């Protein structure tokens, strides 16, 4: 039996070929929606296909009749033991066990490349994630977006896409201005100013917004470099025009350096950092306006009052508007404020035009759920700027509640008002943070229980999956760590126990899982797959404890031992492959 790296893709090809033989008059695109998947009930067989149901309408045949004809064709295949119609047009398949077992040498031969998708056509994918404002340490909310984005980028690469990982630095606007004033206060303190914080705050536009201790060392660094040159005599504040640009740039760089350190501690990487200020300075906003204007998509108009406003408190004013409604948005969107400066949305439009100009036909971005209302307008802008040739997929991440000993954890000594990312990593470790953040769909709220994440129980998915890999490695070390290439050649006829075959069938689904998770932009599916794979392996391990004939290593049965070592080695390969997509290091042994 020839090894196959994707059992489901192989069977789908068989199904499509059978349908083509039955329906030679149909064009190739008629079979695009044919799927081959695991059945919902394992007792129904190894695989199920919807082929007859999705093709029946074009074929002008009743689905059950086409399903019966498809079964007849599939039964002719040596690899198919049983093909039975089910429901409104499904077909359930039971496969020859030797065909299933051939997955094991395929996994061992492919090694880390098992599950890799083919190189994709259609150009590179730009994945933008984190993009936290450089106004302070990264917090738990940023953490989820960072992990989801990084895992998604790794997943897309595994699926065969050319991926660029990008961080958009929000270093323009009012928040960065407020940050500069807050840092300047720490600089004055470092100089020994006689002013009180309250006195200084009265002179700050909008008040003193950032009061965390993380700015103290930045103020001290400013004093060390610039001495008293940024202040008036007596360590009193100078006019903002004298220090603002210097302090703002210095602070943003210091905050970004800290953010990079936090991301590195989490194992999160970016290929490119793009500055919002640079985008504006390079004229991308004007280029975006010119592009949209040339398509008659900009006009001066007055928007309707927002929901909740009454005519008495609404002040209509002419604004430069983008015809977003022509591209699926609910209302047209302003690009310029009344003072002529670009809106927050306009700067984002400029950023997206720059991405398009850099040659990315696919854009994927990870945002906090509080930006959910922003999705339609950005998708409209990207569609308008690219004549609908560039896609924008947005993955939303919900908030994370951190608890310990059953109580919410609310504060950080460093940040003052929230739990920082570094606090979380220091508490439970990088791998536990990453894995746990991916155990729920990103747009579902989650509770991060610090106690449960370090428990060594089945209820802790981090431990459960890592324990499966550690057990694999323990078995292989006990056998002298045989080479995978050697194990790929051993006979596997002795692998007949249902638990052994269930484990192989699970591994067979890895390439399909990668493909589906990448297409859906859902990296949490990888965590679910790994938990199921770990469960199948632990079941087999426990069977061996209860039944000596199922133990992995039996001196009196060398051939069966080699077959089971091949199975264990293949399991470890797939576990490592999945953990790599999640950015989690597999452990060799549990401590």
Secondary structure, DSSP 8 states (H G I E B T S, - for coil): ----S-HHHHHHHHHHHHHHHH-TTS-GGGGTT--EE--SSGGG-SEEE-HHHHHHHHHTS-HHHHHHHHHHHHTTSTTEEEEEEETTTEEEEEE-HHHHHHHHHHHHHHGGGTT-----SS--EEEE-----SSS--BHHHHHHHHHHHHHHHHHHHTT--EEEEEEE--SSHHHHHHHHHHHHHHHHHHT-S--HHHHHHTSTT------GGGHHHHHHHHHHHTTTTEETTTEE--HHHHHHHHHHHHHHHHHHHHHHHHHHTT---SEEEEHHHHHHTTHHHHHHHHHHHTT-EEEE-----TT--GGG-----EEEE-GGGGT-SS-EE-B-TTS-B-HHHHHHHHHHHHHHTT-SEEEEEEEGGGGGGHHHHHHHHHHHHTT-SEEEEEEE--EEEEETTEE----TTTSSS-BHHHHHHHH-HHHHHHHHTSS-TTS-EEEEHHHHT--STT-HHHHHHHHHHHHHHHHHHTT---HHHHTTS--TT--SHHHHHHHHHHHTHHHHHHHHHHHT-THHHHHHHHHHHHHHHHHHHHHHH-GGG-S--TT-HHHHHHHHHHHHHHHHHHHHHHHHHT----SS--
